[in-house]
Amino acid sequence: MKQHISLPFKNLTGKTVRTAALLLLTVLLSFAVLAGTVIVRSLRTELSSLEDRIGADIMVVPYEATTKSSLENIVLQGNTGYFYMDRAYSEKILNREGIGQATTQFFLATASSGCCSLPVQIIGFDPETDFSVQPWIRRSYGGNLKKFDIVVGNDLNAFVGDTLKFYGTDCHVAAKLDKTGTSFDTTVFTDEETIKELIRSSIELNMNDFVNIDPEQVVSCVLINVAEGYSVEEVLNDINIHVKKVKAIRTTEMISGISDSLGGISVVISILVAAVWVMGILILLLAYHMSVNERKKEFAVLRVMGASCRMLSRIVMQEAFLIGFAGALLGIITALLTVLPFHSLIEEQLGLPFLLPPAGQIFVYTAASCVITVAVSAISASRAAYRISRTDPALILRGDNA
């Protein structure tokens, strides 16, 4: 029994070139399925994170803001910038039909000079009505922000308890947000009271492009979720027709460019992974067929020595399982060492945001990659095992074709 168990292992170690070739194929298959899956899921997770972060059906901004190419960059890419409209326009918007939830936000870009600790985008929200920022902040911070409290994005070099200065005003870091993979990882959030003070300070220092505004009388944008029974298109058109000097934008349209890019990259990666698998399976089938052909006399001798057909099939299948398992592990290790430490480089090369899935999901993908690779290796070998079990050893030993 011990010799029977060790025979497949001895067969593999005795034919290093053949074993190495089969092992390399299974490593490639395992690497392709795990790395491809993690990258595709990371891109799709990023899109979900961005949609979740915006958290509104419609964004209404000053009409002038839509004429600037920086609007989408400010809202989605984290570029510093700001714009304002009179609060009277926001009140007109809130009086339109079909408004379910609505809240205002305030934007302010800090400078890189001595007045500010960091050149960042600051977003202020109304704690009483906000439904976009606070649910996200509560994942990291359960308290209420006090005056001059701020919450910083995960990528900023600031930590809870630090003091950051913006336009000569000291702000206390109350929380640091979880990683999102979006531009908001480099954004600072605070409440309406604090950002109004910061806007006022920037005006007093002559460092604000809007020098003639009263922070109490302006907002940057209005976020809206439509009421039940109304369509987004219906409410959007109503605002654009009846409220002058503003522009209502469907938030899904703002991220459509990113969504299209993510979808295109995902499709390309999926096609490449599928191509690798089709080629890999075909090569494995051919490799096991050639391997069995080469070892016909070896199996014939084992039959003469008393090995049954089932035993020979078991030997071939055990070898396939050993190769599949070893290749799967090596492929998994290679994929994890490639994707996890270098995800920032992958993001940079793709030119798209990249958010790794949670550890639990990665573990599931890892286990699935191992199971699939071992199964494919075994299935590829099963045809060869069946063929050798049906071969007459007498014909082989006489040199006749089997």
N, C-alpha and C positions, 0 to 999 in steps of 0.2 A: 504493500500500500504506500509506503514512504517513497519507494522508487517511482511508483506511478505518479505521485503528486509532484515530485521534483523533475520528472522527465520534461514537461513543457518548458520549465525554466532553463534546464540544461540545453535544450534545443535552441532556445533564444540566445543564450550566451555563447553557444558554440558557433553560431552563424552571425557574427557581429555586423557585417555589412548589410545583410538582409534585414536583420532586426532594426538597425539604425535607420534604414530607408522607411520601413513601416512606421517606426516611432516618429520620424520627422513628419510624416503625413498626418498622423493623429494629433501631433502637437499643433500643426498648422490649422487643422479643423477646430480644435478646442480654442485656440487663440482667436480665430476668426469669429466664432459664435459669441464668445464672451466679450471681447473687445468691441465688436460691432454692436452687440446688444447694449452694452453700457454707454457707448457713445451716442447711439440713437436715442436711448432713454434719457440721457443727460440733456440732449437738445430739446426733447419734448417736455421734460420736466421744467426746463428753463421757460418755455412758452407758457406752461401752466402757471408758473410762479409769477410771470409778468402779468398775465390776465388776472390772477388772484390779487396781485398788488394794486392794480388800478382799481378794481372792485366797483366799477360804475358802468352804466350803459352809455352815458353821454357826458362829454366834457364841453363846457361853454367857456370860451376865452374871448378877449377883446379881438375885434375883427383885424386890427393891425398885426396882431401876433401871428395870424395865419398866413400873412404875406411874407413872413420871415422863414427862412429854411431852418432856423434854430428851434422852432416850436417843438417838433418831434424830438430833436436832440435834447432839449431841456426836459421834456416829459418822460422820454424813454431811455435816452442814452446817458443821462446824468451830466450833460454839459451845463456849465454855469450860465445862468441867464434869468431874466425876470421881466414881467410886464404887468400892468395894472389897468383896471377899469373901474369906473365909478360904482359904488355900492348900489346906487339907484337902479342900475341895470340888473344886478343880481336879484333885487327885490321884484322887478318886473318879471324876471324869469320864474321866480318861485310862485308867482300868481297865475301862471299858465296852467291849463288843464293837463292832466296826465302825469303830474309830478308826484312820484311816490316818496323816495328819500332824496334829500338834497343837502349839500354842504358846501362851504366855501373853503378855498385854500389860498395861501399867500406864498409867493416865491421871492427869494432874495439870494443873490450871488455875492459871496464875500470876496474880498480883494486879497492879493498875495503880499501886500505891503505890511508895515509894522502894526497896522490897526487890527489885523486878523491873524489868528494862529494858523489857519489853514484856508486855502482857496477852495471852497466847497459850495455846493448848492444847498440852501436851506429851504425846507418846506414847512410852512406853518399850517395848522389845522384848527378847526373849531371843535373843542372837546364836547360841546353840547349836541352837535349834529353830525359829527364825523362818523362815517361808516366804512371808510377806505383805509385810513392809516392805523387807527387805534386797534382794530382786531389783530392786525399784524404785529403791532408793538407789544400787545399783551402776551404774545408767545414768549417774550423775553423779560417783560416788566409789568408787574401787576398793579403798581401804584398809580397815583395821579400826579401828573407833572405840575410842579410849582413854578412860580415865576423865575425865569432864567434857567430852568432845567431843560436839558436837551437829550435827545436819543441819537446815537451815532451809528452809521452803517458799519457792517462787519469789517470792511477793508480799510477803514480809517485808523490811523495810528493814535488812537485815543481809547481810554478805558474808564470804567465806572469809577467815579471819584475824582477824575481829572477836571481841571478848569481850562476851558478854551476861551480865548478872547475874540470877539467879533465886533468890529467897529468901536473898539475901546470899551466894550461891555463884557464883563466876565460872565461866562455861562458854565453851569455845572453839569457834567456828564452823569445822567441818572441811569442810563442803560446802554448796552451795546447789543445791536440786533443780530439775530442769527443770519448765517450766510443765505443769500437768495440767488446768487449768480447773475443778478441784474445790476443795472446802474445804481440802484438804490443802496448798494453796498458802500457807496462813496458819498452818500447824502446824509445831511443832518436834519432831524425832525424836531419840532417844538410846537408849543401851543400858540394860539392866536395872540394872547397877551404878550408873550415874549417876542414874537416876530414883529409885532407892531413897534415895540421898543427898539428893536434892531434896525428896522426900516427908518425910524425917526433918527437914530444915531447916525446912520449912513448919510442921511440928508444933511444933518448938522455938520458933518465932516466934509460936505461937498463931494461925496463919493457915490452918489446915486444919480443915475441918468434922469430920474423923475424928481426934479428939485421942487416942483410946485404942488406936490400932492400932500394930502392929509392922510396918514396911515389909518385913521379911524373911518375914512370915507371911501376906501378902495378895497378891492379884492383882486386876486390874480385869475382865478377860475372858479367855476361852479361845477361840481360833480353831481350827476343825477342818475338815479335808478327810477325807471318809469313805473307808474302805478299799475296794478292789476287791471286787465281789460283794455290797456292801451299798448300799441306797438311802439318800438323804439323809433321807427321811421316816422310815425305819426307825430310824436312829441318833438322829435328833432326838426321836422319841417315847420311845425307850428312856431317854435322858438325863432327859427331863422327868418320866418315871414313877419312875425309881429314884434320882435324885439330888435331894434336897430343897433348898429355899431358893435354887435357881438356875432360870434360864429359858433354854432353848435356842431360838434363833431362826434360821430360814433366811435367809441374807443376801439372797437374791433378793427376799424379802418386804419387807426393809427398803428396798430401792430401787424397789419396785413403784410407789410414788406418783410418784417422779421419772420412772420409765420411762413411766408412763401419760401424764404431762404432756408429756414430750418427744415421745411418739408422737402425741398429739393435736395439738401445735403443728406437727409435721412433716407430718401429713396435711393440715392447714389450708393450710400454705404450698404443699404440692404441688398441692392443688386450685386455689389461686389462680394458680400458675404455669401449670397446664394451661389454666385459663380464659383467661388472657392470651394463650396461644399459639393456642388455638382462634379467639378473636376476631381476633387479629393475622393469622393465615393467611387467614381469610375476608375481612378488610379488604384484605389484600395482593392476593388474587385479584380482588376487585372493583376495586381501584385500578389494577392493570395492565390489566384489561379496559377500564376507562374511558379509560385513557391511550392504548391502541391505538385505540379508537373515535375519540378526539379527533384522532389523528394519521393517520387513514386516507389523507387526501389527500397528506400528506407522504410516506408510504410508496409511494403510487401514482406520485407524481412520480419517486421513486427507481427504481421499476420501469421507467418509461418511459425513464429515462436509462440503463438497462442493468443495473441491480442485479438479481441473481437472487433467487429466493425464499429460498434458503439464506442469502444475504447479509443479507436483511432480518431473518430469524430470528436470525442471529448478532448483529446490532446490538442487538436487543431483549434477548437473553441477556447480552451484554456489559454493557449498562446495568444489568441486574439484578445481575450479579456485582459491578460497581463499587459500587452502592448497598448490596448485602448486605455486602460487605467493609468499607466505610466505616462502616456502621451497626453492624456487629459490633465493630469496634475501639472506637468511641465508647461502645457499650453496655458493653463489657468494662472500659474505663477508669472509667466511671461506677460500675459495680458494685464494682470493687476499691477505689475511693476512698470508697465508701459503707460497705462491710462491714469492710475491714481496719482503718482507723483508728478506727472507731466500734464495734468488736465489744464493748467493755465497756458502752457505752450500750445496745446491742442486748440484751446479757445482762441488764442492769438492767430494761429495758422488758418483756422476756419473763418475768422473774422466775425464770429457769432458768439453770443453769451452761452456759457456752458456750465450747467449745474449738475454735479454728480448726484445720483439717486441716493436715498438713505442706505445705511449699512445693511439693514435687513434685506432690502431689495437686491443689493449687490450679492449678498450671500445666496439668495434664491437663484439669481442668474448663474452664480458659480456652480451651485449644485446641479442645475439644469444642464449646464455646459458639460459637466463631468458625465452625467447620465447619458446625454445624447451622444457624446463622443464614444463612450464605451459601447453603447448600443449599435452605433453605425459600424464600429470595428467588428463587433460580433456578427452582425448581419452580413457584412462583406465576406467574412470568413465562412459563413454557414453554407454557402453554395459549394465552396471548395471542400468543406467537411463532408457534405452529402456525396459529392463526387468520389472522394477517396473511399468512402464506406461502401460504394457500389463497385469498386474495381476488383477484378479477379487477380490475386497475387501471382498465380501460376503464369498468367499471360505476361505480366511485367517481368518476372524473373527469367522467362524464356526470351525476353527482348521484343515480344510482340506489342503492338500498339494497344493501349487500354482505352 
